[in-house]
Amino acid sequence: MTEIDATDRRILSILQKDGRITNADLSARVNLSASATHRRVQRLEEEGLIKSYVALLNRRLIGRPSTVFVEITLSGQATELLEAFERAVRAIPDLLECHLMAGTADYLLKLAVGDTDDFARIHREYLTRLPGVAQMHSSFALRTVAETTALPL
């Protein structure tokens, strides 16, 4: 793990909440010169602590207000089957996340969908075609209680 000090943590915390902050404003908030702040941000980027800068979209306004979680159990655990499944699942355009799990299901998928008809289309066009699926259970989220992209530092 890369060593980061309190100032690095402060920079990362601010950037997680506002990736568009100017270097001048960031340097004022962390009490460093603009050049020192810029060097720190560059180092954090180069060391991979900052992976990218993104715009978080309003899913409702984009037309994808609903979240569906899909638990998938595969028919086996052979490396070839896992790799084939993972290749296929990455091709689902509505996929937000896919996690290999420990527990009752092998994978947990998180999808952004417009409505039940949209999910039915995704199910028909993508999910039913995934290789090696033995069982699949889907659940619609009724509402999001807590959500953040910011990691605790």
Rosetta silent file (secondary structure, phi, psi, omega in degrees, C-alpha in Angstrom):
SEQUENCE: MTEIDATDRRILSILQKDGRITNADLSARVNLSASATHRRVQRLEEEGLIKSYVALLNRRLIGRPSTVFVEITLSGQATELLEAFERAVRAIPDLLECHLMAGTADYLLKLAVGDTDDFARIHREYLTRLPGVAQMHSSFALRTVAETTALPL
SCORE:     score description
SCORE:     0.000 S_00000001
   1 L     0.000  140.595  179.298    0.000    0.000    0.000 S_00000001
   2 L   -73.255  137.762  177.215    1.205    3.498   -0.833 S_00000001
   3 L   -75.444  127.226  174.018    2.054    5.741    2.106 S_00000001
   4 L  -130.401  142.152 -179.486   -0.195    8.776    2.336 S_00000001
   5 L   -97.979 -175.223 -176.588   -0.124   11.471    4.966 S_00000001
   6 H   -62.224  -35.912  179.243   -2.901   13.616    6.432 S_00000001
   7 H   -68.373  -42.111  175.747   -2.598   16.187    3.638 S_00000001
   8 H   -58.951  -43.331  179.400   -2.892   13.495    0.965 S_00000001
   9 H   -61.346  -41.713  179.171   -5.992   12.183    2.759 S_00000001
  10 H   -63.915  -44.644  177.826   -7.490   15.670    2.828 S_00000001
  11 H   -59.472  -48.393 -179.168   -6.777   16.134   -0.893 S_00000001
  12 H   -62.332  -40.959  179.652   -8.315   12.754   -1.708 S_00000001
  13 H   -61.996  -44.510  179.663  -11.355   13.456    0.459 S_00000001
  14 H   -65.692  -45.770 -178.562  -11.984   16.789   -1.263 S_00000001
  15 H   -65.641  -30.946  176.851  -11.454   15.352   -4.760 S_00000001
  16 H   -64.420  -31.123 -178.764  -13.850   12.476   -4.041 S_00000001
  17 H   -90.414  -28.129 -177.720  -16.585   15.018   -3.390 S_00000001
  18 L  -147.649   87.047 -179.520  -15.604   17.535   -6.094 S_00000001
  19 L   -71.033  -10.596 -179.276  -13.370   16.258   -8.878 S_00000001
  20 L   -99.174    4.901 -179.903  -13.773   19.558  -10.741 S_00000001
  21 L   -59.584  140.037  178.406  -12.310   21.742   -7.986 S_00000001
  22 L   -72.683  156.371  177.882   -9.609   24.037   -9.304 S_00000001
  23 H   -61.268  -36.591  179.297   -6.061   23.537   -8.115 S_00000001
  24 H   -62.778  -45.962  179.284   -6.161   27.046   -6.604 S_00000001
  25 H   -67.276  -39.695  178.379   -9.266   26.243   -4.541 S_00000001
  26 H   -62.816  -45.389 -178.909   -7.893   22.841   -3.552 S_00000001
  27 H   -63.198  -36.611  177.596   -4.582   24.331   -2.434 S_00000001
  28 H   -65.526  -38.267 -177.800   -6.410   26.930   -0.318 S_00000001
  29 H   -72.848  -25.358  179.854   -8.472   24.211    1.371 S_00000001
  30 H  -105.797    5.256  176.792   -5.407   22.106    2.250 S_00000001
  31 L    58.172   46.070  173.640   -3.173   25.094    3.133 S_00000001
  32 L  -128.167  163.453  173.648   -0.461   24.381    0.562 S_00000001
  33 L   -68.030  159.663  179.820    0.905   26.362   -2.343 S_00000001
  34 H   -61.034  -39.979 -178.592   -0.690   25.704   -5.717 S_00000001
  35 H   -68.879  -39.922  178.537    2.495   24.076   -7.031 S_00000001
  36 H   -65.975  -39.818  177.962    2.860   21.776   -3.999 S_00000001
  37 H   -64.522  -44.429  179.352   -0.797   20.769   -4.276 S_00000001
  38 H   -60.208  -42.965  178.731   -0.425   20.099   -8.001 S_00000001
  39 H   -62.113  -41.882  179.494    2.640   17.913   -7.376 S_00000001
  40 H   -64.237  -44.802  179.476    0.766   15.916   -4.734 S_00000001
  41 H   -62.303  -43.478  177.592   -2.245   15.375   -6.993 S_00000001
  42 H   -59.312  -43.563  179.294    0.056   14.286   -9.845 S_00000001
  43 H   -63.736  -42.367  178.779    1.815   11.825   -7.512 S_00000001
  44 H   -63.218  -35.556  175.561   -1.513   10.439   -6.283 S_00000001
  45 H   -68.850  -48.015 -177.826   -2.562    9.946   -9.915 S_00000001
  46 H   -62.808  -35.604 -179.664    0.752    8.349  -10.925 S_00000001
  47 L   -81.652   -3.542  175.187    0.679    5.970   -7.948 S_00000001
  48 L    86.727    2.793  176.832   -2.843    4.906   -8.880 S_00000001
  49 L   -67.017  -35.678  172.633   -4.640    6.210   -5.794 S_00000001
  50 L  -101.194  111.289 -177.614   -6.673    8.420   -8.126 S_00000001
  51 L   -81.924  -42.024 -178.093   -7.950    6.122  -10.878 S_00000001
  52 L  -168.691  171.618  174.262  -10.024    8.619  -12.854 S_00000001
  53 L  -117.179  132.098 -175.389  -12.300   11.622  -12.728 S_00000001
  54 L  -134.291  163.000  170.672  -15.953   11.051  -13.631 S_00000001
  55 L  -104.452  126.746  177.661  -19.307   12.808  -13.831 S_00000001
  56 L   -89.410  120.678 -174.678  -22.028   11.096  -11.795 S_00000001
  57 L   -91.024  153.450  175.356  -25.262   11.199  -13.757 S_00000001
  58 L   -80.221  107.111 -174.398  -28.803   11.490  -12.446 S_00000001
  59 H   -61.466  -35.159 -179.982  -30.166    8.033  -13.236 S_00000001
  60 H   -64.513  -45.386 -178.802  -33.778    9.172  -13.119 S_00000001
  61 H   -71.088  -25.319  177.467  -33.188   11.924  -15.695 S_00000001
  62 H   -79.082  -17.652 -179.530  -31.182    9.521  -17.898 S_00000001
  63 L    95.922   19.321  177.845  -34.112    7.090  -17.884 S_00000001
  64 L  -130.074   61.679 -173.731  -32.562    4.369  -15.700 S_00000001
  65 L   -77.297  -18.232 -173.391  -34.101    5.040  -12.279 S_00000001
  66 E   -99.795  148.131  176.941  -34.412    1.447  -11.087 S_00000001
  67 E  -114.494  132.609  175.638  -31.776   -0.868   -9.648 S_00000001
  68 E  -121.723  132.165  173.605  -31.955   -4.629  -10.016 S_00000001
  69 E  -104.065  132.315 -178.922  -29.706   -7.046   -8.149 S_00000001
  70 E  -123.531  118.782  174.315  -29.247  -10.449   -9.758 S_00000001
  71 E   -92.811  129.402 -178.078  -27.762  -13.382   -7.841 S_00000001
  72 E  -124.670  130.636  173.413  -26.296  -16.016  -10.141 S_00000001
  73 E  -111.772  128.533 -179.548  -25.194  -19.525   -9.272 S_00000001
  74 E   -88.389  163.923 -179.452  -23.122  -21.323  -11.877 S_00000001
  75 L   -78.243  -11.746  179.366  -23.282  -25.003  -12.741 S_00000001
  76 L  -164.725  179.417 -176.926  -19.618  -25.455  -11.824 S_00000001
  77 L  -122.210   15.445  179.897  -16.453  -23.727  -10.666 S_00000001
  78 L   -62.174  141.597 -178.405  -14.001  -24.631  -13.429 S_00000001
  79 H   -53.574  -42.319 -178.602  -11.701  -21.762  -14.353 S_00000001
  80 H   -61.860  -39.258  179.668  -12.810  -21.911  -17.986 S_00000001
  81 H   -67.548  -44.788  178.659  -16.471  -21.566  -16.973 S_00000001
  82 H   -60.641  -44.343 -179.442  -15.768  -18.629  -14.655 S_00000001
  83 H   -64.777  -41.615  178.767  -13.740  -16.871  -17.358 S_00000001
  84 H   -64.030  -42.763  178.435  -16.424  -17.446  -20.003 S_00000001
  85 H   -61.807  -47.516 -176.711  -19.118  -16.133  -17.655 S_00000001
  86 H   -64.887  -37.866  175.683  -17.075  -13.049  -16.744 S_00000001
  87 H   -61.638  -46.064 -177.727  -16.333  -12.253  -20.403 S_00000001
  88 H   -66.913  -40.188 -176.171  -20.027  -12.521  -21.268 S_00000001
  89 H   -69.194  -30.806  178.163  -21.245  -10.498  -18.294 S_00000001
  90 H   -64.946  -18.728 -178.616  -18.883   -7.605  -19.134 S_00000001
  91 L   -85.240   -2.890  179.891  -20.771   -7.232  -22.438 S_00000001
  92 L   -79.314  113.465 -174.573  -24.061   -6.317  -20.725 S_00000001
  93 L   -66.337  -23.616 -177.318  -24.441   -2.566  -21.375 S_00000001
  94 L   -88.334   -1.055 -175.995  -26.789   -2.035  -18.407 S_00000001
  95 E   -74.393  127.097  173.481  -24.367   -3.601  -15.912 S_00000001
  96 E   -95.147  -42.095 -177.177  -23.083   -1.314  -13.169 S_00000001
  97 E  -148.344  151.278  171.278  -21.236   -3.910  -11.088 S_00000001
  98 E  -141.913  126.468 -177.411  -20.453   -7.618  -11.033 S_00000001
  99 E  -124.366  133.051  168.743  -18.936   -9.282   -7.974 S_00000001
 100 E   -77.541  127.946 -170.147  -17.629  -12.813   -7.459 S_00000001
 101 L  -112.393  158.768  164.845  -19.153  -13.792   -4.124 S_00000001
 102 L  -108.566  131.579 -178.174  -18.574  -16.106   -1.192 S_00000001
 103 L   135.552 -147.871 -173.459  -21.870  -17.485    0.059 S_00000001
 104 L   -74.387  -33.859  178.940  -25.019  -18.845   -1.516 S_00000001
 105 L  -106.344  155.371  177.794  -24.581  -17.266   -4.967 S_00000001
 106 L   -83.025  -38.093 -177.723  -21.458  -17.227   -7.112 S_00000001
 107 E  -134.353  149.211  172.089  -21.979  -13.750   -8.585 S_00000001
 108 E  -123.874  122.759  178.540  -23.953  -10.638   -7.707 S_00000001
 109 E  -107.249  145.402  173.731  -24.835   -8.263  -10.528 S_00000001
 110 E  -121.923  122.925 -176.546  -26.125   -4.717  -10.159 S_00000001
 111 E  -119.515  145.934  172.497  -28.045   -3.349  -13.132 S_00000001
 112 E  -102.651  119.444 -176.517  -29.478    0.086  -13.933 S_00000001
 113 E  -129.828  160.192  178.649  -32.840   -0.303  -15.658 S_00000001
 114 L   -78.607  -44.983 -178.130  -35.703    1.900  -16.772 S_00000001
 115 L  -167.587 -171.300 -177.874  -38.562   -0.292  -15.558 S_00000001
 116 H   -65.361  -35.333  177.020  -39.763   -3.903  -15.442 S_00000001
 117 H   -64.263  -39.715  178.168  -40.153   -4.041  -19.228 S_00000001
 118 H   -64.213  -43.025  177.631  -36.573   -2.863  -19.629 S_00000001
 119 H   -64.200  -38.355  177.828  -35.381   -5.527  -17.205 S_00000001
 120 H   -59.770  -39.641  176.749  -37.391   -8.159  -19.093 S_00000001
 121 H   -63.712  -46.847  179.278  -35.523   -7.130  -22.261 S_00000001
 122 H   -61.288  -42.762  178.856  -32.143   -7.340  -20.501 S_00000001
 123 H   -59.766  -47.310 -177.692  -33.103  -10.715  -19.058 S_00000001
 124 H   -67.717  -44.987 -173.220  -34.137  -12.021  -22.476 S_00000001
 125 H   -82.418  -27.431 -173.114  -31.229  -10.553  -24.483 S_00000001
 126 L  -124.094  -56.217 -170.324  -28.354  -11.013  -22.032 S_00000001
 127 H   -63.780  -40.629 -179.369  -28.974  -12.838  -18.773 S_00000001
 128 H   -70.577  -12.602 -178.898  -30.532  -15.964  -20.268 S_00000001
 129 H  -100.677   -0.114  178.991  -27.553  -16.251  -22.621 S_00000001
 130 L   -67.364  136.038 -177.156  -24.845  -16.172  -19.954 S_00000001
 131 L   -73.295  141.096  170.786  -22.811  -19.400  -20.004 S_00000001
 132 L    77.670   12.492 -176.986  -22.993  -21.916  -17.177 S_00000001
 133 E   -78.303  124.115  176.459  -25.892  -20.417  -15.232 S_00000001
 134 E   -97.629  -39.373 -179.978  -27.667  -22.968  -13.023 S_00000001
 135 E  -142.553  149.781  178.290  -29.813  -20.538  -10.989 S_00000001
 136 E  -144.714  130.669  177.557  -30.711  -16.878  -11.164 S_00000001
 137 E  -128.881  128.535 -177.929  -32.636  -14.753   -8.642 S_00000001
 138 E  -114.463  143.032  177.117  -33.526  -11.115   -9.325 S_00000001
 139 E  -137.730  130.365  174.409  -34.602   -8.430   -6.857 S_00000001
 140 E   -86.796  133.427  172.908  -35.723   -4.868   -7.584 S_00000001
 141 L   -74.517  132.283  177.770  -34.553   -2.219   -5.119 S_00000001
 142 L   -77.076  -39.878  174.108  -37.541   -0.266   -3.803 S_00000001
 143 L  -162.479  158.414  177.799  -35.406    2.744   -2.927 S_00000001
 144 L   -92.562  120.815 -177.834  -31.806    3.599   -2.208 S_00000001
 145 L   -86.690  -40.110  178.938  -31.293    4.294    1.481 S_00000001
 146 L  -145.788  140.371  179.578  -27.584    5.154    1.319 S_00000001
 147 L  -157.496  133.558  175.643  -25.232    5.573   -1.611 S_00000001
 148 L  -152.317  155.659  170.968  -21.802    7.080   -2.022 S_00000001
 149 L  -106.830   -6.809 -176.948  -18.829    6.795   -4.296 S_00000001
 150 L   -82.697  127.727  176.348  -16.482    8.264   -1.673 S_00000001
 151 L   -83.378  144.091  175.086  -14.220    5.823    0.147 S_00000001
 152 L   -68.933  137.826 -178.856  -13.546    6.391    3.860 S_00000001
 153 L  -117.658    0.000    0.000  -10.015    7.669    4.421 S_00000001
